[in-house]
Amino acid sequence: MSRVAVSLRKPSIDLTPEEFRTGLSALVDKAPPDILAGHAFFSIAASQPPWFDTGLDLRAGEHITVLAVGVAVLSSELDLLFYPDMQLWYRVGETGSVFRGTRQSHSFTASAPGRLYFGSYFPGEWGTRTGAVTVGTDAYRQMQGGLDVLVLRWAVQPLEGLQRILSVGDVGSLLACEIDRLQNAVKPPAGWEYLWWLGQSEIYGAGPPSPAQRPSITCYTQRDAAILHKDVSLPLSADTRLCWSWKVDKLPCQLPENTLEGHDYLSVAVEFDNGQDLAFFWSSQLPVDTGFRCPIPTWTARETHVVARSGGNLLGRWVDDERPLYTYYERFVGTIGKRDDGHDPRVMAPPTHITRIWLIANSMFKRQEGRCEYGAIELQTAGTVIRVN
């Protein structure tokens, strides 16, 4: 992907609320009268639990563009803060499905009539597709900061309207960013999709052939996070192995990844039928085969991380890795009532099948760049080979 595309995906984020409102109000006032059916500004405190009622009732088929700036601060001490492309979620109607944009701008068409609601995502995650909060609303009290949002209701297609307004100016590249997204959004590779409760992203895309002449998957992350997954079905046996090739060009963090503030990483993971997953990642400094439960509280019960590679010596080169999944599950997750990392025992059924392969990219804590490519990804067992990619 081009550096220009990356720049537009991450526009200026240092606009004050006054600059945002004043600048965009001026552009809206200059817009031709036939392109907008209405607009509205909103301020949403980060401490406001979902869902914020905009008071806007959308028609089925109505075209909307949302522009947003600001930050939600979870911890000033740890420098944990989050931007609208991760933080701001949408729902049309009280029973509508939740969704978010991939940038600080997002256009969509209402599939059904209903009230427009905004949801602040972190520190929890959605428990249902209609936006129930798993951590409880009291968790939001610690959040500081907030988002400023503009909703544009179009009388024309969003791309046409944005281009016509852009002809008279822009604010913080927000209009240019959304035009670029509408024309050049990075699509996930065929057969893969994003985990719904983390939302859509432009982190992963289809890449050129790898050295093994297999299609590659590119990954670019900066101050965001996503999980790309593909369904598989394979019994887990003593000889089941995960094999993959990858080229990591840049690690998103130089801190130990087993801390919350340093938990930015690139990995390939396996999900089992008991809800557990093993994520193999390239660490900046932790020793190979270091294993730990996820330091993100809402993920601790389900995810275990294991270091597959460490350090910078082989960055920028294609390398091959493989791990015996049955052995590694026993070692790092354990079975009923047993866990090797000292975590409080929790009754869970042992896995019998592998259900999905995940690609995980996280750079939301330190907000640095991470870049890599994945080549051949395979599951092997008892003479059977499943080509995942």
Short mmCIF file of the C-alpha atoms (twelve columns), coordinates in Angstrom:
data_MODEL
# 
_entry.id   MODEL 
# 
loop_
_atom_site.group_PDB 
_atom_site.id 
_atom_site.type_symbol 
_atom_site.label_atom_id 
_atom_site.label_alt_id 
_atom_site.label_comp_id 
_atom_site.label_asym_id 
_atom_site.label_seq_id 
_atom_site.Cartn_x 
_atom_site.Cartn_y 
_atom_site.Cartn_z 
_atom_site.pdbx_PDB_model_num 
ATOM 1   C CA . MET A 1   0.000   0.000   0.000  1 
ATOM 2   C CA . SER A 2   1.225   3.512   -0.675 1 
ATOM 3   C CA . ARG A 3   2.434   5.931   1.971  1 
ATOM 4   C CA . VAL A 4   -0.156  8.444   0.719  1 
ATOM 5   C CA . ALA A 5   -2.942  5.982   1.484  1 
ATOM 6   C CA . VAL A 6   -1.546  5.437   4.980  1 
ATOM 7   C CA . SER A 7   -1.409  9.198   5.567  1 
ATOM 8   C CA . LEU A 8   -5.032  9.675   4.552  1 
ATOM 9   C CA . ARG A 9   -6.113  6.786   6.741  1 
ATOM 10  C CA . LYS A 10  -4.600  8.612   9.727  1 
ATOM 11  C CA . PRO A 11  -5.484  12.296  9.280  1 
ATOM 12  C CA . SER A 12  -4.602  15.109  11.636 1 
ATOM 13  C CA . ILE A 13  -6.012  14.456  15.101 1 
ATOM 14  C CA . ASP A 14  -4.960  17.631  16.914 1 
ATOM 15  C CA . LEU A 15  -7.987  19.747  16.044 1 
ATOM 16  C CA . THR A 16  -9.619  21.400  19.031 1 
ATOM 17  C CA . PRO A 17  -13.415 21.142  19.357 1 
ATOM 18  C CA . GLU A 18  -13.627 24.811  18.372 1 
ATOM 19  C CA . GLU A 19  -11.488 24.308  15.256 1 
ATOM 20  C CA . PHE A 20  -13.527 21.255  14.301 1 
ATOM 21  C CA . ARG A 21  -16.909 22.971  14.671 1 
ATOM 22  C CA . THR A 22  -15.889 26.347  13.286 1 
ATOM 23  C CA . GLY A 23  -14.078 24.918  10.280 1 
ATOM 24  C CA . LEU A 24  -16.739 22.401  9.308  1 
ATOM 25  C CA . SER A 25  -19.599 24.821  9.967  1 
ATOM 26  C CA . ALA A 26  -18.001 27.197  7.493  1 
ATOM 27  C CA . LEU A 27  -17.691 24.435  4.876  1 
ATOM 28  C CA . VAL A 28  -21.290 23.327  5.386  1 
ATOM 29  C CA . ASP A 29  -22.443 26.926  4.944  1 
ATOM 30  C CA . LYS A 30  -20.587 27.060  1.614  1 
ATOM 31  C CA . ALA A 31  -21.987 23.758  0.388  1 
ATOM 32  C CA . PRO A 32  -24.376 23.861  -2.593 1 
ATOM 33  C CA . PRO A 33  -27.943 23.837  -1.236 1 
ATOM 34  C CA . ASP A 34  -28.966 20.707  -3.158 1 
ATOM 35  C CA . ILE A 35  -26.516 18.228  -1.612 1 
ATOM 36  C CA . LEU A 36  -27.321 18.247  2.124  1 
ATOM 37  C CA . ALA A 37  -30.609 17.278  3.761  1 
ATOM 38  C CA . GLY A 38  -29.320 18.359  7.170  1 
ATOM 39  C CA . HIS A 39  -26.433 18.221  9.592  1 
ATOM 40  C CA . ALA A 40  -25.841 18.175  13.351 1 
ATOM 41  C CA . PHE A 41  -22.899 18.490  15.755 1 
ATOM 42  C CA . PHE A 42  -22.555 16.465  18.953 1 
ATOM 43  C CA . SER A 43  -20.147 16.273  21.891 1 
ATOM 44  C CA . ILE A 44  -19.848 12.887  23.595 1 
ATOM 45  C CA . ALA A 45  -17.997 12.586  26.894 1 
ATOM 46  C CA . ALA A 46  -15.800 9.492   27.143 1 
ATOM 47  C CA . SER A 47  -17.426 8.791   30.506 1 
ATOM 48  C CA . GLN A 48  -20.826 8.573   28.786 1 
ATOM 49  C CA . PRO A 49  -21.831 4.875   28.635 1 
ATOM 50  C CA . PRO A 50  -23.470 3.576   25.487 1 
ATOM 51  C CA . TRP A 51  -25.780 4.498   23.989 1 
ATOM 52  C CA . PHE A 52  -25.877 8.238   23.219 1 
ATOM 53  C CA . ASP A 53  -29.187 9.273   21.651 1 
ATOM 54  C CA . THR A 54  -28.599 11.778  18.835 1 
ATOM 55  C CA . GLY A 55  -32.299 12.494  18.413 1 
ATOM 56  C CA . LEU A 56  -31.895 11.930  14.672 1 
ATOM 57  C CA . ASP A 57  -34.412 9.577   13.087 1 
ATOM 58  C CA . LEU A 58  -33.015 8.087   9.899  1 
ATOM 59  C CA . ARG A 59  -35.026 6.831   6.935  1 
ATOM 60  C CA . ALA A 60  -34.313 3.471   5.350  1 
ATOM 61  C CA . GLY A 61  -31.877 4.105   2.509  1 
ATOM 62  C CA . GLU A 62  -30.697 7.457   3.888  1 
ATOM 63  C CA . HIS A 63  -27.011 8.259   3.259  1 
ATOM 64  C CA . ILE A 64  -24.945 9.471   6.215  1 
ATOM 65  C CA . THR A 65  -21.357 10.627  6.718  1 
ATOM 66  C CA . VAL A 66  -19.892 11.006  10.208 1 
ATOM 67  C CA . LEU A 67  -16.706 13.002  10.936 1 
ATOM 68  C CA . ALA A 68  -15.131 12.922  14.392 1 
ATOM 69  C CA . VAL A 69  -12.148 14.194  16.382 1 
ATOM 70  C CA . GLY A 70  -11.024 13.926  19.993 1 
ATOM 71  C CA . VAL A 71  -9.636  11.279  22.335 1 
ATOM 72  C CA . ALA A 72  -10.930 9.069   25.104 1 
ATOM 73  C CA . VAL A 73  -8.386  8.681   27.907 1 
ATOM 74  C CA . LEU A 74  -8.391  5.503   29.982 1 
ATOM 75  C CA . SER A 75  -5.210  6.284   31.928 1 
ATOM 76  C CA . SER A 76  -3.135  9.462   31.745 1 
ATOM 77  C CA . GLU A 77  -0.409  7.816   33.812 1 
ATOM 78  C CA . LEU A 78  -0.026  4.930   31.362 1 
ATOM 79  C CA . ASP A 79  -0.746  7.118   28.321 1 
ATOM 80  C CA . LEU A 80  -3.686  4.920   27.313 1 
ATOM 81  C CA . LEU A 81  -5.916  6.891   24.970 1 
ATOM 82  C CA . PHE A 82  -8.073  6.055   21.992 1 
ATOM 83  C CA . TYR A 83  -9.243  7.869   18.863 1 
ATOM 84  C CA . PRO A 84  -12.564 7.950   17.006 1 
ATOM 85  C CA . ASP A 85  -11.669 5.249   14.469 1 
ATOM 86  C CA . MET A 86  -11.615 2.741   17.355 1 
ATOM 87  C CA . GLN A 87  -13.774 4.512   19.900 1 
ATOM 88  C CA . LEU A 88  -16.887 5.659   18.035 1 
ATOM 89  C CA . TRP A 89  -19.509 3.036   17.202 1 
ATOM 90  C CA . TYR A 90  -22.938 3.354   15.605 1 
ATOM 91  C CA . ARG A 91  -26.354 1.775   15.879 1 
ATOM 92  C CA . VAL A 92  -29.547 2.562   13.974 1 
ATOM 93  C CA . GLY A 93  -32.557 1.751   16.142 1 
ATOM 94  C CA . GLU A 94  -32.537 0.241   19.621 1 
ATOM 95  C CA . THR A 95  -32.254 -3.295  18.218 1 
ATOM 96  C CA . GLY A 96  -29.948 -2.532  15.299 1 
ATOM 97  C CA . SER A 97  -26.567 -4.193  14.915 1 
ATOM 98  C CA . VAL A 98  -23.547 -2.220  16.109 1 
ATOM 99  C CA . PHE A 99  -20.785 -1.188  13.709 1 
ATOM 100 C CA . ARG A 100 -17.898 1.245   13.452 1 
ATOM 101 C CA . GLY A 101 -15.910 2.953   10.768 1 
ATOM 102 C CA . THR A 102 -12.332 2.266   9.829  1 
ATOM 103 C CA . ARG A 103 -11.181 5.879   10.053 1 
ATOM 104 C CA . GLN A 104 -12.125 9.128   11.793 1 
ATOM 105 C CA . SER A 105 -14.671 9.484   9.014  1 
ATOM 106 C CA . HIS A 106 -17.316 7.014   7.945  1 
ATOM 107 C CA . SER A 107 -20.190 6.940   5.445  1 
ATOM 108 C CA . PHE A 108 -23.025 4.449   5.538  1 
ATOM 109 C CA . THR A 109 -26.556 3.882   4.323  1 
ATOM 110 C CA . ALA A 110 -29.312 3.146   6.858  1 
ATOM 111 C CA . SER A 111 -30.617 -0.323  6.071  1 
ATOM 112 C CA . ALA A 112 -33.767 0.262   8.111  1 
ATOM 113 C CA . PRO A 113 -35.500 3.260   9.672  1 
ATOM 114 C CA . GLY A 114 -34.513 4.135   13.217 1 
ATOM 115 C CA . ARG A 115 -32.936 6.507   15.692 1 
ATOM 116 C CA . LEU A 116 -29.172 7.066   15.316 1 
ATOM 117 C CA . TYR A 117 -27.182 6.183   18.446 1 
ATOM 118 C CA . PHE A 118 -23.477 6.578   19.201 1 
ATOM 119 C CA . GLY A 119 -21.533 4.193   21.391 1 
ATOM 120 C CA . SER A 120 -18.214 4.699   23.141 1 
ATOM 121 C CA . TYR A 121 -16.371 1.385   22.872 1 
ATOM 122 C CA . PHE A 122 -13.530 1.137   25.337 1 
ATOM 123 C CA . PRO A 123 -12.865 -0.141  28.032 1 
ATOM 124 C CA . GLY A 124 -15.220 -3.016  27.379 1 
ATOM 125 C CA . GLU A 125 -16.461 -4.899  24.386 1 
ATOM 126 C CA . TRP A 126 -19.896 -5.685  23.083 1 
ATOM 127 C CA . GLY A 127 -21.603 -8.667  24.615 1 
ATOM 128 C CA . THR A 128 -24.303 -8.761  21.946 1 
ATOM 129 C CA . ARG A 129 -24.629 -7.529  18.383 1 
ATOM 130 C CA . THR A 130 -27.054 -4.860  19.600 1 
ATOM 131 C CA . GLY A 131 -24.445 -3.325  21.906 1 
ATOM 132 C CA . ALA A 132 -24.779 -4.723  25.409 1 
ATOM 133 C CA . VAL A 133 -21.695 -3.801  27.461 1 
ATOM 134 C CA . THR A 134 -19.857 -6.750  28.999 1 
ATOM 135 C CA . VAL A 135 -17.919 -4.763  31.626 1 
ATOM 136 C CA . GLY A 136 -20.876 -2.785  32.966 1 
ATOM 137 C CA . THR A 137 -21.457 0.934   32.622 1 
ATOM 138 C CA . ASP A 138 -19.630 1.824   35.880 1 
ATOM 139 C CA . ALA A 139 -16.333 1.101   34.093 1 
ATOM 140 C CA . TYR A 140 -16.824 4.257   32.030 1 
ATOM 141 C CA . ARG A 141 -16.540 6.541   35.058 1 
ATOM 142 C CA . GLN A 142 -12.743 6.401   34.912 1 
ATOM 143 C CA . MET A 143 -12.652 7.630   31.313 1 
ATOM 144 C CA . GLN A 144 -11.715 11.239  30.522 1 
ATOM 145 C CA . GLY A 145 -11.839 13.355  27.384 1 
ATOM 146 C CA . GLY A 146 -14.409 12.932  24.652 1 
ATOM 147 C CA . LEU A 147 -15.315 13.112  20.996 1 
ATOM 148 C CA . ASP A 148 -16.770 15.842  18.823 1 
ATOM 149 C CA . VAL A 149 -18.885 14.567  15.968 1 
ATOM 150 C CA . LEU A 150 -20.530 15.971  12.846 1 
ATOM 151 C CA . VAL A 151 -23.344 14.055  11.130 1 
ATOM 152 C CA . LEU A 152 -23.981 14.945  7.489  1 
ATOM 153 C CA . ARG A 153 -27.332 13.820  6.036  1 
ATOM 154 C CA . TRP A 154 -27.051 13.694  2.277  1 
ATOM 155 C CA . ALA A 155 -29.514 14.436  -0.496 1 
ATOM 156 C CA . VAL A 156 -26.966 12.939  -2.925 1 
ATOM 157 C CA . GLN A 157 -24.493 10.070  -2.798 1 
ATOM 158 C CA . PRO A 158 -21.844 10.681  -0.104 1 
ATOM 159 C CA . LEU A 159 -18.925 10.624  -2.544 1 
ATOM 160 C CA . GLU A 160 -20.502 13.276  -4.747 1 
ATOM 161 C CA . GLY A 161 -21.382 15.449  -1.771 1 
ATOM 162 C CA . LEU A 162 -17.950 15.198  -0.192 1 
ATOM 163 C CA . GLN A 163 -16.190 16.002  -3.450 1 
ATOM 164 C CA . ARG A 164 -18.336 19.067  -3.979 1 
ATOM 165 C CA . ILE A 165 -17.680 20.355  -0.471 1 
ATOM 166 C CA . LEU A 166 -13.963 19.573  -0.785 1 
ATOM 167 C CA . SER A 167 -13.837 21.941  -3.755 1 
ATOM 168 C CA . VAL A 168 -14.248 24.799  -1.290 1 
ATOM 169 C CA . GLY A 169 -11.960 23.484  1.461  1 
ATOM 170 C CA . ASP A 170 -11.191 20.855  4.081  1 
ATOM 171 C CA . VAL A 171 -10.551 20.619  7.824  1 
ATOM 172 C CA . GLY A 172 -7.756  18.381  9.088  1 
ATOM 173 C CA . SER A 173 -7.952  16.253  5.915  1 
ATOM 174 C CA . LEU A 174 -11.206 14.723  7.189  1 
ATOM 175 C CA . LEU A 175 -13.089 15.152  3.904  1 
ATOM 176 C CA . ALA A 176 -10.139 13.958  1.818  1 
ATOM 177 C CA . CYS A 177 -9.776  10.966  4.124  1 
ATOM 178 C CA . GLU A 178 -13.373 9.894   3.649  1 
ATOM 179 C CA . ILE A 179 -13.219 10.385  -0.113 1 
ATOM 180 C CA . ASP A 180 -10.119 8.206   -0.163 1 
ATOM 181 C CA . ARG A 181 -11.865 5.568   1.957  1 
ATOM 182 C CA . LEU A 182 -14.844 5.484   -0.385 1 
ATOM 183 C CA . GLN A 183 -12.596 5.127   -3.416 1 
ATOM 184 C CA . ASN A 184 -9.598  3.168   -2.112 1 
ATOM 185 C CA . ALA A 185 -10.505 1.325   1.083  1 
ATOM 186 C CA . VAL A 186 -8.226  -1.619  1.903  1 
ATOM 187 C CA . LYS A 187 -10.365 -4.765  1.623  1 
ATOM 188 C CA . PRO A 188 -9.709  -7.995  3.540  1 
ATOM 189 C CA . PRO A 189 -8.407  -10.951 1.513  1 
ATOM 190 C CA . ALA A 190 -11.002 -13.331 0.079  1 
ATOM 191 C CA . GLY A 191 -12.336 -15.865 2.559  1 
ATOM 192 C CA . TRP A 192 -11.356 -13.836 5.624  1 
ATOM 193 C CA . GLU A 193 -13.469 -11.485 7.730  1 
ATOM 194 C CA . TYR A 194 -13.071 -9.228  10.748 1 
ATOM 195 C CA . LEU A 195 -14.194 -10.232 14.220 1 
ATOM 196 C CA . TRP A 196 -17.457 -8.354  14.644 1 
ATOM 197 C CA . TRP A 197 -17.031 -7.143  18.227 1 
ATOM 198 C CA . LEU A 198 -13.713 -5.470  17.378 1 
ATOM 199 C CA . GLY A 199 -15.158 -4.051  14.179 1 
ATOM 200 C CA . GLN A 200 -14.141 -3.539  10.589 1 
ATOM 201 C CA . SER A 201 -10.669 -2.330  9.723  1 
ATOM 202 C CA . GLU A 202 -8.261  -1.611  6.886  1 
ATOM 203 C CA . ILE A 203 -5.336  -3.298  8.609  1 
ATOM 204 C CA . TYR A 204 -5.244  -6.409  6.395  1 
ATOM 205 C CA . GLY A 205 -5.240  -6.690  2.628  1 
ATOM 206 C CA . ALA A 206 -4.412  -9.104  -0.172 1 
ATOM 207 C CA . GLY A 207 -0.731  -8.975  -1.056 1 
ATOM 208 C CA . PRO A 208 1.629   -10.273 -3.750 1 
ATOM 209 C CA . PRO A 209 2.731   -13.915 -3.855 1 
ATOM 210 C CA . SER A 210 5.023   -15.013 -1.035 1 
ATOM 211 C CA . PRO A 211 8.331   -16.788 -1.734 1 
ATOM 212 C CA . ALA A 212 6.359   -20.073 -1.702 1 
ATOM 213 C CA . GLN A 213 4.204   -18.639 -4.518 1 
ATOM 214 C CA . ARG A 214 1.161   -18.492 -2.267 1 
ATOM 215 C CA . PRO A 215 -0.988  -15.354 -1.940 1 
ATOM 216 C CA . SER A 216 0.217   -13.223 0.943  1 
ATOM 217 C CA . ILE A 217 -1.742  -11.129 3.408  1 
ATOM 218 C CA . THR A 218 -0.390  -7.675  4.178  1 
ATOM 219 C CA . CYS A 219 -0.741  -6.011  7.574  1 
ATOM 220 C CA . TYR A 220 -0.331  -2.345  8.476  1 
ATOM 221 C CA . THR A 221 -1.402  -1.105  11.895 1 
ATOM 222 C CA . GLN A 222 -1.050  2.236   13.653 1 
ATOM 223 C CA . ARG A 223 -3.003  3.244   16.787 1 
ATOM 224 C CA . ASP A 224 -5.657  0.651   16.024 1 
ATOM 225 C CA . ALA A 225 -6.428  -3.047  16.451 1 
ATOM 226 C CA . ALA A 226 -8.281  -5.807  14.643 1 
ATOM 227 C CA . ILE A 227 -8.664  -9.553  14.363 1 
ATOM 228 C CA . LEU A 228 -9.035  -11.131 10.936 1 
ATOM 229 C CA . HIS A 229 -10.319 -14.690 11.031 1 
ATOM 230 C CA . LYS A 230 -11.107 -17.644 8.818  1 
ATOM 231 C CA . ASP A 231 -13.210 -20.659 9.796  1 
ATOM 232 C CA . VAL A 232 -11.598 -24.090 9.762  1 
ATOM 233 C CA . SER A 233 -12.665 -27.477 11.118 1 
ATOM 234 C CA . LEU A 234 -9.990  -29.918 12.231 1 
ATOM 235 C CA . PRO A 235 -9.872  -32.388 15.136 1 
ATOM 236 C CA . LEU A 236 -7.125  -31.609 17.639 1 
ATOM 237 C CA . SER A 237 -4.787  -34.561 18.100 1 
ATOM 238 C CA . ALA A 238 -1.316  -35.109 19.538 1 
ATOM 239 C CA . ASP A 239 0.371   -34.482 16.169 1 
ATOM 240 C CA . THR A 240 -1.611  -31.402 15.062 1 
ATOM 241 C CA . ARG A 241 0.707   -28.567 14.024 1 
ATOM 242 C CA . LEU A 242 0.295   -24.970 12.960 1 
ATOM 243 C CA . CYS A 243 2.772   -23.985 10.213 1 
ATOM 244 C CA . TRP A 244 3.159   -20.481 8.831  1 
ATOM 245 C CA . SER A 245 5.550   -18.155 7.038  1 
ATOM 246 C CA . TRP A 246 5.796   -14.449 7.753  1 
ATOM 247 C CA . LYS A 247 7.914   -11.384 7.161  1 
ATOM 248 C CA . VAL A 248 7.754   -8.844  9.957  1 
ATOM 249 C CA . ASP A 249 9.139   -5.489  8.868  1 
ATOM 250 C CA . LYS A 250 8.370   -3.425  11.956 1 
ATOM 251 C CA . LEU A 251 7.202   -4.306  15.448 1 
ATOM 252 C CA . PRO A 252 4.589   -1.939  16.913 1 
ATOM 253 C CA . CYS A 253 6.146   -1.790  20.387 1 
ATOM 254 C CA . GLN A 254 9.550   -2.108  22.077 1 
ATOM 255 C CA . LEU A 255 8.210   -2.812  25.571 1 
ATOM 256 C CA . PRO A 256 7.518   -6.259  27.066 1 
ATOM 257 C CA . GLU A 257 4.220   -7.340  25.523 1 
ATOM 258 C CA . ASN A 258 3.034   -9.106  28.682 1 
ATOM 259 C CA . THR A 259 2.151   -5.743  30.272 1 
ATOM 260 C CA . LEU A 260 -1.002  -3.800  29.451 1 
ATOM 261 C CA . GLU A 261 0.842   -0.658  28.338 1 
ATOM 262 C CA . GLY A 262 3.175   -2.744  26.145 1 
ATOM 263 C CA . HIS A 263 0.606   -5.109  24.689 1 
ATOM 264 C CA . ASP A 264 1.016   -4.111  21.038 1 
ATOM 265 C CA . TYR A 265 1.925   -7.039  18.806 1 
ATOM 266 C CA . LEU A 266 1.496   -8.961  15.529 1 
ATOM 267 C CA . SER A 267 0.448   -12.602 15.684 1 
ATOM 268 C CA . VAL A 268 -1.200  -15.650 14.162 1 
ATOM 269 C CA . ALA A 269 -3.593  -17.467 16.495 1 
ATOM 270 C CA . VAL A 270 -5.656  -20.637 16.738 1 
ATOM 271 C CA . GLU A 271 -9.150  -20.730 18.243 1 
ATOM 272 C CA . PHE A 272 -10.408 -23.958 19.811 1 
ATOM 273 C CA . ASP A 273 -13.936 -25.237 20.273 1 
ATOM 274 C CA . ASN A 274 -13.894 -24.487 24.021 1 
ATOM 275 C CA . GLY A 275 -13.461 -20.758 23.375 1 
ATOM 276 C CA . GLN A 276 -9.751  -20.622 24.195 1 
ATOM 277 C CA . ASP A 277 -7.137  -19.391 21.758 1 
ATOM 278 C CA . LEU A 278 -3.359  -19.552 21.440 1 
ATOM 279 C CA . ALA A 279 -1.714  -16.506 19.850 1 
ATOM 280 C CA . PHE A 280 1.856   -16.887 18.546 1 
ATOM 281 C CA . PHE A 281 3.568   -13.499 18.211 1 
ATOM 282 C CA . TRP A 282 6.910   -11.897 17.405 1 
ATOM 283 C CA . SER A 283 8.184   -10.200 20.562 1 
ATOM 284 C CA . SER A 284 10.530  -7.248  20.747 1 
ATOM 285 C CA . GLN A 285 12.447  -8.767  23.699 1 
ATOM 286 C CA . LEU A 286 10.691  -11.609 25.543 1 
ATOM 287 C CA . PRO A 287 12.392  -15.013 25.161 1 
ATOM 288 C CA . VAL A 288 11.012  -17.529 22.672 1 
ATOM 289 C CA . ASP A 289 8.347   -19.796 24.197 1 
ATOM 290 C CA . THR A 290 7.471   -17.294 26.906 1 
ATOM 291 C CA . GLY A 291 3.760   -17.751 27.555 1 
ATOM 292 C CA . PHE A 292 1.241   -15.600 29.445 1 
ATOM 293 C CA . ARG A 293 -2.448  -14.856 29.686 1 
ATOM 294 C CA . CYS A 294 -3.637  -11.723 27.879 1 
ATOM 295 C CA . PRO A 295 -3.138  -8.607  30.047 1 
ATOM 296 C CA . ILE A 296 -6.304  -6.966  28.666 1 
ATOM 297 C CA . PRO A 297 -8.863  -7.725  31.408 1 
ATOM 298 C CA . THR A 298 -11.721 -8.629  29.076 1 
ATOM 299 C CA . TRP A 299 -9.463  -11.085 27.217 1 
ATOM 300 C CA . THR A 300 -7.602  -12.701 30.138 1 
ATOM 301 C CA . ALA A 301 -10.029 -15.603 30.471 1 
ATOM 302 C CA . ARG A 302 -9.910  -16.601 26.808 1 
ATOM 303 C CA . GLU A 303 -6.510  -15.791 25.298 1 
ATOM 304 C CA . THR A 304 -2.975  -17.098 25.871 1 
ATOM 305 C CA . HIS A 305 0.057   -15.567 24.155 1 
ATOM 306 C CA . VAL A 306 3.244   -17.445 23.279 1 
ATOM 307 C CA . VAL A 307 6.440   -15.901 21.863 1 
ATOM 308 C CA . ALA A 308 7.296   -17.500 18.504 1 
ATOM 309 C CA . ARG A 309 10.158  -15.143 17.557 1 
ATOM 310 C CA . SER A 310 12.053  -12.451 19.448 1 
ATOM 311 C CA . GLY A 311 14.267  -9.486  18.672 1 
ATOM 312 C CA . GLY A 312 15.143  -7.626  15.525 1 
ATOM 313 C CA . ASN A 313 17.786  -9.771  13.826 1 
ATOM 314 C CA . LEU A 314 15.411  -11.339 11.288 1 
ATOM 315 C CA . LEU A 315 13.061  -8.408  10.780 1 
ATOM 316 C CA . GLY A 316 12.439  -7.769  7.095  1 
ATOM 317 C CA . ARG A 317 13.097  -11.394 6.077  1 
ATOM 318 C CA . TRP A 318 10.709  -14.236 5.300  1 
ATOM 319 C CA . VAL A 319 10.917  -16.963 7.962  1 
ATOM 320 C CA . ASP A 320 9.028   -20.203 8.546  1 
ATOM 321 C CA . ASP A 321 7.617   -21.301 11.895 1 
ATOM 322 C CA . GLU A 322 5.596   -24.184 13.248 1 
ATOM 323 C CA . ARG A 323 4.255   -25.255 16.636 1 
ATOM 324 C CA . PRO A 324 2.674   -28.497 17.965 1 
ATOM 325 C CA . LEU A 325 -0.736  -27.271 19.086 1 
ATOM 326 C CA . TYR A 326 -1.714  -30.092 21.425 1 
ATOM 327 C CA . THR A 327 1.577   -29.837 23.305 1 
ATOM 328 C CA . TYR A 328 1.451   -26.060 23.490 1 
ATOM 329 C CA . TYR A 329 -2.137  -26.027 24.676 1 
ATOM 330 C CA . GLU A 330 -1.259  -28.452 27.488 1 
ATOM 331 C CA . ARG A 331 1.797   -26.422 28.409 1 
ATOM 332 C CA . PHE A 332 0.421   -22.898 28.337 1 
ATOM 333 C CA . VAL A 333 -3.343  -23.196 28.821 1 
ATOM 334 C CA . GLY A 334 -3.832  -26.498 30.624 1 
ATOM 335 C CA . THR A 335 -6.908  -28.682 30.922 1 
ATOM 336 C CA . ILE A 336 -9.710  -28.849 33.475 1 
ATOM 337 C CA . GLY A 337 -8.596  -27.348 36.777 1 
ATOM 338 C CA . LYS A 338 -4.948  -26.987 35.706 1 
ATOM 339 C CA . ARG A 339 -3.022  -24.056 34.298 1 
ATOM 340 C CA . ASP A 340 0.741   -23.682 34.207 1 
ATOM 341 C CA . ASP A 341 0.949   -19.889 34.449 1 
ATOM 342 C CA . GLY A 342 -0.370  -19.621 38.008 1 
ATOM 343 C CA . HIS A 343 -3.682  -18.117 36.948 1 
ATOM 344 C CA . ASP A 344 -6.608  -19.072 39.151 1 
ATOM 345 C CA . PRO A 345 -7.935  -22.423 37.954 1 
ATOM 346 C CA . ARG A 346 -11.152 -22.226 35.964 1 
ATOM 347 C CA . VAL A 347 -13.190 -25.211 34.921 1 
ATOM 348 C CA . MET A 348 -13.233 -25.546 31.166 1 
ATOM 349 C CA . ALA A 349 -13.683 -28.441 28.809 1 
ATOM 350 C CA . PRO A 350 -10.508 -29.512 27.004 1 
ATOM 351 C CA . PRO A 351 -10.524 -28.681 23.301 1 
ATOM 352 C CA . THR A 352 -11.323 -31.307 20.714 1 
ATOM 353 C CA . HIS A 353 -11.361 -29.238 17.503 1 
ATOM 354 C CA . ILE A 354 -9.734  -26.202 15.934 1 
ATOM 355 C CA . THR A 355 -12.452 -23.847 14.729 1 
ATOM 356 C CA . ARG A 356 -10.742 -20.711 13.398 1 
ATOM 357 C CA . ILE A 357 -7.409  -19.153 12.505 1 
ATOM 358 C CA . TRP A 358 -6.897  -15.550 13.579 1 
ATOM 359 C CA . LEU A 359 -4.490  -12.844 12.469 1 
ATOM 360 C CA . ILE A 360 -4.169  -10.259 15.233 1 
ATOM 361 C CA . ALA A 361 -2.689  -6.770  15.019 1 
ATOM 362 C CA . ASN A 362 -2.706  -4.426  17.982 1 
ATOM 363 C CA . SER A 363 -1.085  -0.991  18.127 1 
ATOM 364 C CA . MET A 364 -3.671  0.902   20.164 1 
ATOM 365 C CA . PHE A 365 -1.609  1.259   23.356 1 
ATOM 366 C CA . LYS A 366 1.623   2.894   22.145 1 
ATOM 367 C CA . ARG A 367 0.098   3.950   18.809 1 
ATOM 368 C CA . GLN A 368 3.211   3.069   16.764 1 
ATOM 369 C CA . GLU A 369 3.420   1.440   13.331 1 
ATOM 370 C CA . GLY A 370 3.479   -2.305  12.841 1 
ATOM 371 C CA . ARG A 371 4.052   -3.902  9.415  1 
ATOM 372 C CA . CYS A 372 4.216   -7.514  8.291  1 
ATOM 373 C CA . GLU A 373 3.146   -10.051 5.672  1 
ATOM 374 C CA . TYR A 374 1.848   -13.586 6.087  1 
ATOM 375 C CA . GLY A 375 2.554   -16.243 3.485  1 
ATOM 376 C CA . ALA A 376 1.590   -19.906 3.681  1 
ATOM 377 C CA . ILE A 377 -0.549  -20.766 6.737  1 
ATOM 378 C CA . GLU A 378 -1.357  -24.453 7.206  1 
ATOM 379 C CA . LEU A 379 -2.745  -26.899 9.742  1 
ATOM 380 C CA . GLN A 380 -1.219  -30.375 9.583  1 
ATOM 381 C CA . THR A 381 -2.362  -33.549 11.312 1 
ATOM 382 C CA . ALA A 382 -2.221  -37.289 10.582 1 
ATOM 383 C CA . GLY A 383 -1.174  -36.762 6.998  1 
ATOM 384 C CA . THR A 384 -3.903  -34.142 6.398  1 
ATOM 385 C CA . VAL A 385 -2.949  -30.627 5.353  1 
ATOM 386 C CA . ILE A 386 -5.426  -27.749 5.481  1 
ATOM 387 C CA . ARG A 387 -4.214  -24.723 3.550  1 
ATOM 388 C CA . VAL A 388 -5.609  -21.706 5.350  1 
ATOM 389 C CA . ASN A 389 -3.863  -19.198 3.111  1 
# 
